Amino acid sequence: YISSTVSGNYDCFRFDLDKFEQTYDPIGKELSIYRVGRENENCKNLGNSWSKSHSGLKNHAQSSSIDVLSRPVFEAKINDSEILSEITSQEDELILKKKFIINSCRELSKNEQQQIFR
């Protein structure tokens, strides 16, 4: 059974990203990206799955039944060369390379989260 939705009840899936080729073609841009984090996640231990838009992040949270107000939500800036692949979906998902480098990262306030997920 294959589902396009991963349940929000699972903390993390781990894939060996070294086994995947980079399919994203970088053009030298800095991008703002967004992520609903795992419990206790912070800017020093972030996962590789991100969204490139607020609407994609909201779609991800809704389809995965994630209680976003009980989890950290992050905004980061990266160079697009850190993207391993872009997945065409309602979530606007980006998979970042293993050991990706972030230019900047911050956790969104509860007020900012409510603006996105209302």
Salt bridges, closest charged atoms under 4 A:
ASP16 OD2 - LYS19 NZ 3.69
ASP18 OD2 - LYS98 NZ 3.07
GLU41 OE1 - ARG35 NE 2.96
GLU41 OE2 - ARG38 NH1 3.00
GLU75 OE1 - ARG106 NE 2.93
GLU86 OE2 - LYS52 NZ 2.21
GLU112 OE2 - ARG106 NH2 2.76
